[in-house]
Amino acid sequence: MRAPPPTAPTTAPPAVLLQGVEKAFGATRALNGLDLSVGAGEIMGLVGPDGAGKTTTLRLAMGLLRPDAGRVTVLGRDPARAGAAVKPLVGYMAQRFALYRDLTVRENLDFFADVFGVPAAERRERGARLLAFSGLEAYGRRRAEQLSGGMQKKLALACTLVHQPRLLFLDEPTTGVDPLSRRELWDILTELHLQGVTIVVSTPYMDEAERCSRVGLMVAGRLVRCAAPAALRAAVPGVLWEVRAAAPRAARLVLQALPHVYEVQVYGDRLHVFVEEAAWPRERLEAALRAASVDVLGLRRGRPRMEEAFLSLVRAATEDGLP
């Protein structure tokens, strides 16, 4: 199921390019011939199961790791060899961003401005703008350890932006924060995208993947799909029937045993059934359930969501025998 290397949506040189990249940690292969291209100005989302290689990909792109084989370029340069030239142009927010918990919000911003050599003449105005942009202007004198999890994430992003990078790498930036804070953080990312900043973000949340220009699905260190969210949803085979039954467990067993049924996914008291359309029109599917003494409470046709597409495509890639 390995897809050909995806191409960036414009003819401009890609902001990020990985070609045939291999990376192992001892006996564990983190990346297995990874091909990835990110166009300038995109929001590229990376999704995949744990251990798919998403974090390793971001660290290679930042020059924090060197590939065992293959080629990595960021803004036209090798980030591991030309770190001094690349560093001022990119920002990286790790899963556990190292804020200084005993410093105030403003002091954290000043510290990272020092690290990136932001001129003193620009620091105060830029810090004030970032605090307003991230909704933290009322908290400038509060210690980082006294902030909520969502506020800490926004402060981490503000510190990542203090040197005005052209390219952002974000590793699961919203993990562990409440839904409102997640939305606020993504509103900030969307505004940056509209300003022309290129963003590569890994996320475990499929609603966040929906907000990306393209989504790369990684499995076992490879990019198995890369397309716009709508195209990924359309890649799920068959049609979707949403089934509500008096005995969901029994209904699932019946449905899984039927021919030309691709898969059955469980969502609470509902079953999402992907079937070959010609083989299972509504009337025949309902009749098959009733013939097995399963009472059908509801049956309607639906459209796959990103979460369903993710589960289906990961399962298909795994069945195709990826290592």
C-alpha positions in Angstrom: 0.0 0.0 0.0 3.0 2.3 -0.1 2.1 5.5 -1.9 4.4 7.3 -4.2 6.2 10.3 -2.7 3.6 13.1 -2.4 4.3 16.3 -4.3 3.8 19.8 -2.9 0.8 21.7 -4.1 2.8 24.4 -5.8 5.8 24.6 -8.1 7.9 26.5 -5.6 10.7 24.6 -3.9 9.4 22.6 -0.9 9.9 24.1 2.6 10.6 20.6 3.9 11.8 17.6 1.9 12.6 14.1 3.1 13.6 11.6 0.5 14.2 7.9 1.3 15.0 8.7 4.9 16.0 5.8 7.2 16.5 6.1 10.9 17.0 3.4 13.5 17.6 3.4 17.3 19.4 0.1 18.0 17.2 -2.7 16.7 14.2 -0.4 16.3 13.5 1.1 12.9 11.8 4.5 13.4 11.8 5.5 9.8 11.7 3.1 6.9 12.3 4.9 3.6 10.2 8.0 4.4 9.3 10.4 1.6 7.7 13.7 2.6 7.4 17.1 0.9 5.8 20.1 2.5 5.1 23.2 0.4 5.7 26.7 1.5 2.7 28.1 3.4 1.1 24.8 4.1 -0.2 23.4 7.3 0.9 19.8 7.1 -0.5 17.5 9.7 1.2 14.2 10.6 -1.0 11.5 12.1 -0.4 7.9 12.8 -0.4 5.3 15.6 2.2 5.5 18.4 5.6 4.5 17.2 4.8 5.5 13.6 7.8 7.9 13.5 6.2 11.3 13.7 8.4 12.7 16.5 11.6 11.3 14.8 10.5 13.0 11.5 10.2 16.4 13.3 13.6 16.0 15.1 15.3 15.1 11.8 13.8 18.2 10.1 15.1 20.3 13.0 18.6 18.9 12.7 18.4 17.4 16.2 19.0 14.0 14.6 20.9 12.8 11.5 19.4 10.3 9.1 21.1 6.9 8.7 20.2 7.1 5.0 18.4 9.4 2.7 18.2 13.2 2.3 16.7 15.9 4.5 16.4 19.6 3.5 14.7 22.5 5.3 14.3 25.7 3.4 16.8 24.4 0.9 19.5 23.5 3.4 20.6 20.4 5.3 19.5 21.2 8.9 22.1 19.0 10.5 25.0 20.5 8.6 23.8 24.1 8.2 22.3 24.5 11.6 23.5 28.1 12.1 21.8 29.2 8.9 18.6 27.3 9.5 18.1 27.9 13.3 16.9 31.6 12.9 14.3 30.6 10.3 12.6 27.8 12.2 10.8 27.2 15.5 10.3 23.9 17.3 7.8 23.1 20.0 8.4 19.7 21.5 5.7 17.6 23.3 7.2 18.7 26.6 8.4 22.2 26.0 11.0 23.3 28.6 9.5 26.4 30.1 11.2 27.8 33.1 8.5 27.3 35.7 10.0 29.7 38.3 10.2 32.6 35.7 7.2 34.8 34.9 5.5 34.7 31.5 7.4 37.8 30.4 10.7 36.5 31.8 10.3 33.4 29.8 9.8 35.4 26.6 12.8 37.5 27.4 14.9 34.4 28.0 14.1 32.9 24.6 14.6 36.3 22.9 18.1 36.2 24.4 18.6 32.6 23.1 17.7 33.7 19.5 19.5 37.0 19.6 16.4 39.2 19.3 17.6 42.8 19.4 16.8 44.7 22.6 15.1 47.4 20.6 12.6 45.0 19.2 12.1 42.8 22.3 9.5 44.7 24.3 7.2 45.5 21.3 7.5 41.9 20.0 6.8 40.4 23.4 3.8 42.6 24.0 2.4 41.6 20.5 3.0 37.9 21.3 1.2 38.2 24.6 -1.7 39.9 23.0 -1.7 37.4 20.1 -1.8 34.4 22.5 -4.2 35.9 25.0 -1.7 36.1 27.8 -1.2 39.9 28.1 -3.0 39.9 31.5 -0.6 37.3 32.8 2.8 38.8 32.0 3.9 38.8 35.7 2.5 35.4 36.6 5.0 32.5 37.1 4.8 29.8 34.4 4.1 27.1 37.0 1.0 29.0 38.1 -0.5 28.9 34.6 -3.1 26.3 33.5 -2.0 23.6 31.1 -3.6 25.5 28.2 -1.9 28.7 29.1 1.5 27.0 29.4 1.0 25.6 25.9 0.2 29.1 24.6 3.3 30.5 26.4 5.4 27.7 24.9 4.1 28.7 21.4 4.8 32.4 22.1 8.4 31.6 23.1 8.7 29.5 19.9 7.6 32.5 17.8 9.7 35.2 19.5 12.3 35.2 16.7 9.6 35.3 14.0 10.4 31.9 12.3 9.2 31.2 8.7 8.7 27.5 9.5 7.2 25.9 12.6 7.5 22.3 13.8 5.0 21.4 16.5 4.9 18.0 18.1 1.5 17.3 19.5 1.1 20.9 20.8 -2.4 20.4 22.3 -2.0 17.1 24.1 -3.2 17.3 27.6 -5.2 20.5 27.4 -8.9 21.2 27.5 -11.0 21.5 24.3 -11.4 25.3 24.6 -7.6 25.7 24.9 -7.1 23.4 22.0 -9.4 25.5 19.9 -7.7 28.8 21.0 -4.3 27.3 20.1 -5.5 26.3 16.7 -7.0 29.7 16.1 -3.5 31.1 16.7 -2.0 28.5 14.2 -4.6 29.4 11.6 -3.7 33.1 11.9 0.0 32.2 11.5 -0.9 30.2 8.4 -2.8 33.1 6.9 0.4 35.2 7.5 2.3 32.8 5.3 4.1 30.7 8.0 4.7 27.1 7.1 3.6 24.7 9.8 4.3 21.0 10.3 2.3 19.6 13.2 1.8 16.1 14.6 -1.5 15.5 16.3 -3.4 12.6 17.8 -6.7 14.5 17.3 -8.5 13.9 14.0 -10.6 17.1 14.3 -7.3 19.0 14.3 -6.1 17.1 11.2 -9.3 18.4 9.5 -7.9 21.9 9.8 -4.7 21.1 7.9 -4.0 21.8 4.2 -2.9 18.2 3.8 -2.5 15.2 6.2 0.2 12.7 6.1 -0.7 9.3 7.5 2.4 7.5 8.9 2.6 3.8 9.7 5.7 1.9 10.7 8.0 4.7 9.6 6.5 5.3 6.2 4.1 7.8 4.7 1.3 5.6 3.4 -1.1 8.4 2.4 -0.8 12.1 2.0 -3.7 14.2 0.8 -6.2 16.9 1.7 -8.6 15.8 4.5 -11.5 15.4 2.1 -9.4 13.2 -0.2 -8.4 11.0 2.8 -12.0 10.5 3.8 -12.9 9.6 0.2 -10.1 7.0 0.2 -12.0 4.7 2.6 -13.4 1.8 0.6 -17.1 1.1 0.3 -20.1 3.0 1.6 -20.9 3.7 5.3 -24.0 2.5 7.0 -24.7 3.6 10.6 -26.5 0.9 12.4 -28.3 1.1 15.8 -29.4 -2.3 17.2 -31.0 -3.5 20.4 -28.0 -5.9 20.8 -25.0 -4.1 19.4 -22.5 -6.9 20.2 -24.6 -9.5 18.4 -25.1 -7.1 15.5 -21.4 -6.6 15.2 -20.8 -10.4 15.1 -23.4 -10.8 12.4 -22.1 -7.9 10.3 -18.5 -8.9 10.5 -19.4 -12.4 9.2 -21.2 -11.1 6.1 -19.4 -11.2 2.7 -18.3 -7.9 1.1 -18.2 -6.1 4.5 -14.9 -4.3 4.7 -15.0 -3.5 8.4 -17.2 -2.6 11.4 -16.3 0.2 13.8 -18.0 0.7 17.2 -19.1 4.1 18.4 -21.0 3.8 21.7 -24.4 2.2 20.8 -23.8 2.7 17.1 -22.0 0.6 14.6 -20.4 2.1 11.5 -20.3 -0.5 8.8 -18.3 -0.2 5.6 -19.7 -2.4 2.8 -19.5 -2.9 -0.9 -22.4 -0.7 -2.1 -23.7 -3.1 -4.8 -23.7 -6.0 -2.4 -25.5 -4.4 0.5 -28.2 -1.9 -0.2 -30.2 -0.8 2.8 -33.0 -3.3 2.5 -30.7 -6.3 2.2 -28.5 -5.2 5.1 -31.5 -4.8 7.4 -32.9 -8.1 6.3 -29.7 -9.9 7.1 -29.7 -8.5 10.6 -33.3 -9.4 11.2 -32.7 -12.9 9.8 -30.2 -13.3 12.6 -32.8 -12.2 15.2 -31.1 -8.8 15.6 -33.6 -6.0 16.2 -32.7 -2.9 14.1 -33.5 0.4 15.8 -32.0 2.6 13.1 -30.1 2.3 9.8 -28.9 5.3 7.8 -26.2 6.1 5.3 -23.4 8.3 6.5 -20.2 9.9 5.4 -16.8 8.8 6.9 -15.2 11.2 9.3 -11.5 11.7 9.6 -11.3 9.4 12.6 -13.0 6.6 10.7 -10.8 7.2 7.7 -7.7 7.1 10.0 -8.8 3.8 11.5 -9.6 2.2 8.2 -6.5 3.3 6.4 -4.2 2.3 9.3 -5.8 -1.1 9.4 -5.4 -1.5 5.6 -1.7 -0.5 5.7 -1.1 -3.0 8.6 -2.8 -5.8 6.7 -0.6 -5.0 3.7 2.3 -6.2 5.8 4.2 -3.1 6.6 7.0 -3.9 9.1 
